[in-house]
Amino acid sequence: MKDYGISVLTQYQMEVFGTHKVRGAILCDTDKGLLLLKETRMEESRICALAKYMSS
């Protein structure tokens, strides 16, 4: 997952200072703070609805 995780990070406009493998995820130290990158099996529509709910 680590190689895939790093390739996913290149899709976002942020500077990544370092990554650390943690249980089932990748902890990323970025210019936007610490982010946890984890694989999910949700449908895209559910992810969009969840993101909309979290931003309100």
Rosetta blueprint (number, residue, H / E / L):
1 M L
2 K H
3 D H
4 Y H
5 G H
6 I H
7 S H
8 V H
9 L H
10 T L
11 Q L
12 Y L
13 Q L
14 M L
15 E L
16 V E
17 F E
18 G E
19 T E
20 H E
21 K E
22 V E
23 R L
24 G L
25 A E
26 I E
27 L E
28 C E
29 D E
30 T E
31 D L
32 K L
33 G E
34 L E
35 L E
36 L E
37 L E
38 K L
39 E L
40 T L
41 R L
42 M L
43 E L
44 E H
45 S H
46 R H
47 I H
48 C H
49 A H
50 L H
51 A H
52 K H
53 Y H
54 M H
55 S H
56 S L
